[in-house]
Amino acid sequence: MAGGTAAGGTAGGGTAKAGYKRSVDLARFVAAFGIVWDHARAPFADEGYTALALFLVLTSFLAIGSFERSDGKNFWLSRARRIALPWLVWCAFYRVVFEVVSDAPFAVMRDPWTLLIGPSIHLWFLPFVMIFLITIPWISRAVDRPVRLYLASALLVLVSLPLGLLHAELSPSAWFLNPGSYPQPLPQWFFSLPLFWFGALLAVGKRLGLVWPVVLAAALTSAALFWRAPEFASVQMVLVAVLFESVWRVQINGRWPTWLAGFAFGIYLLHPAAMLVVFKLFGAEVDRSFAALFAFALAWALTALLQRLPGVNRFI
């Protein structure tokens, strides 16, 4: 897993693969920072949560490229295995961490939904990707011509609207929380699945040289959701569409964005533990901007360290 994402690897070496953008790698690193910033509840944290939307889009976008560069055999199974073992390892890690820092006694998880999360809520991302990567080959094979891209974009709108409204129903004022009756990780899935499929269709559109139907689908989805539920969450798809297209047009030479991107997934995995260190050292009243920067730097340093340890680097 070192140097890659939960879905697949990235272009390495001195020369990027044809059509590959180093700016996409840089966006992965920046997205990891935005997630830490949001979870620290630093100023403008809600706006920083757009980083999760970008993280999701980049995951499926890169997964399409990974599938189309492979022979297609056992794509889902091989990647599910690559995610499952690290997920179990990090579940065990956070179970131990919270056992140490929490006064509550150990309790066996009785809610079956917790099997799709683990002991730390941010781990929902791994089983989510593991499950829905199964749709990547279907999308790549089925959407192989312009007319099918038009239909798939329309279908994206039809699927995204009810999921987005379910998410808005759960949290009309604080959309990243779960005050509703649906168990976690369903609120996260309602928000994330449309963005995941949007990223996959965007990759197919790049391959076909026809992106505007997918971007239009994002605009229509966000407009309809904002009309029904005028929240920042409602405009994430069009916002990340504009952000991605802006990133795509940036030309960066050199390997440094790819080097930075190699730390993104580890930073995501380790940042809650790093945040605990921040609060232990500086107290609960610590300035949240400082907390975000410190936790990000610490998670980055720990990721770099663990990636150098044989037998451990495969989990990060």
SULPEUR-V175151 format. One record per run of one state. SS is the DSSP state (alpha for helix, beta for strand, coil for the rest). FROM is the first residue (numbers start at 0). TO is the last residue. If there is no record, write none. Layout:
ss from to
SS FROM TO
SS FROM TO
This chain:
ss from to
coil 0 20
alpha 21 38
coil 39 43
alpha 44 47
coil 48 48
alpha 49 68
coil 69 73
alpha 74 100
coil 101 110
alpha 111 115
coil 116 119
alpha 120 131
coil 132 132
alpha 133 141
coil 142 144
alpha 145 169
coil 170 184
alpha 185 207
coil 208 210
alpha 211 227
coil 228 230
alpha 231 247
coil 248 254
alpha 255 260
coil 261 262
alpha 263 281
coil 282 286
alpha 287 305
coil 306 311
alpha 312 314
coil 315 315
